[in-house]
Amino acid sequence: MNAKRILIAEAAVLGGAALALLIAEFPGIVREVRLWRMAGFRPGPRNRLRATHA
C-alpha cells in the first residue's frame, strides 16, 4: 500500500470512530438540551439568563 491509501484508511477509521461516539452520546445530548430549555435557556438576543447577568 502506498502512503495515500494508508492516510485514506486512517481517515476512514477515525471518521467512523467519531461517528460511532456521536451516535452513542446522542441521547445524552438530547437530554442536556431539554434540561437547558427547562432551566429557561433560550438562544438569541432575548435570553433572560444572559440579560440578567450581563
N, C-alpha and C positions, 0 to 999 in steps of 0.2 A: 504494500500500500504506500502511496505517496503521501506527503505531508498534508496536501489539501484534503484528501479523503479522511485522514485522521482528524483534522480540525472539524470537518463537517460532522463526523461521527460523534466527536466530543460535544459539539454544539447541540446535536440532536438529543444526546443523553442528558445534558444539563437542562435543556428546554423541557424534556419530558419529566425530569425530576421536579422542576419548578412548577409545572402544570399539575403534577400529582399533589404537591404540597398545597397549592392554591385550592384544589378541589377538596382536599382533606380539611382545610381550615375554613371553607366557605360557610358552613353552619354557624361557626363561632363568630365570623364577621357579621353575618346577618343578625345574630343575637346582639352584638355590640351596637349595631346601628339602631335596633329597636330600643335599646336602653338609652342611647343618646336622645332619641326622639321623645321618649317618656320623660326624660330629665329636662326637656324644653330646648334642646339644642336644635336650631334651625340654621342652615347655611344661608348666607345672604346679608344684605345691609340691615335688615330689621331683626337681627339676632338679639334677643333680650339679654343673654348672658354676656355677650361682648359689650353691649351698650352700658350695662351697669358696672362693668369692671374696667372700662376704658378711661 
